[in-house]
């Protein structure tokens, strides 16, 4: 039997209870960043240091509620990237969407949030198409294909609007506002 990576051991030891919907009510609208964002960022960082087998085990532990929290995180990180002109938060948001992919009942929910994440990557100076491909490469082929497919869309210049978002402001700065 192979020894677990330190990253996998940390995730197993801490658990994924912080992704429970019951303790994340109103998370999307909370101040950005906050301690929940930090917890999810740690999970995503650890995920990148795991073996493929360990990643598969973690993905299997994400439930539908956890997928919803990860989608909110991705949208929040898109906002943070635009505010700070730093692509790192949006890139973490991409990883969160990929991690949520298999647990999401309707993946169109994830595709919608890909819009502002893609837009935020571009606004923060990143090559958004390349970022989507790189994020997908950490995940199983079925997930990676979806990220590649999104990056090939022909409407990416106005993708946030296409997905139902407009520029707005919240109490802590820039926020993508939903039009739906």
Rosetta blueprint (number, residue, H / E / L):
1 X L
2 X L
3 X L
4 X L
5 X L
6 X H
7 X H
8 X H
9 X H
10 X H
11 X H
12 X H
13 X H
14 X H
15 X L
16 X L
17 X H
18 X H
19 X H
20 X L
21 X H
22 X H
23 X H
24 X L
25 X L
26 X L
27 X H
28 X H
29 X H
30 X L
31 X L
32 X L
33 X L
34 X L
35 X H
36 X H
37 X H
38 X H
39 X H
40 X H
41 X H
42 X H
43 X H
44 X H
45 X H
46 X H
47 X H
48 X H
49 X L
50 X L
51 X L
52 X H
53 X H
54 X H
55 X H
56 X H
57 X H
58 X H
59 X H
60 X H
61 X H
62 X L
63 X L
64 X H
65 X H
66 X H
67 X H
68 X H
69 X H
70 X H
71 X H
72 X H
73 X H
74 X H
75 X H
76 X H
77 X H
78 X H
79 X H
80 X H
81 X H
82 X H
83 X H
84 X H
85 X L
86 X L
87 X L
88 X H
89 X H
90 X H
91 X H
92 X H
93 X H
94 X H
95 X H
96 X H
97 X H
98 X H
99 X H
100 X H
101 X L
102 X L
103 X L
104 X L
105 X L
106 X L
107 X L
108 X H
109 X H
110 X H
111 X H
112 X H
113 X H
114 X H
115 X H
116 X H
117 X H
118 X H
119 X H
120 X H
121 X H
122 X H
123 X H
124 X L
125 X L
126 X L
127 X L
128 X H
129 X H
130 X H
131 X H
132 X H
133 X H
134 X H
135 X H
136 X H
137 X L
138 X L
139 X L
140 X L
141 X H
142 X H
143 X H
144 X H
145 X H
146 X H
147 X H
148 X H
149 X H
150 X H
151 X H
152 X L
153 X L
154 X L
155 X L
156 X H
157 X H
158 X H
159 X H
160 X H
161 X H
162 X H
163 X L
164 X L
165 X E
166 X E
167 X E
168 X E
169 X E
170 X E
171 X L
172 X L
173 X E
174 X E
175 X E
176 X E
177 X E
178 X E
179 X L
180 X L
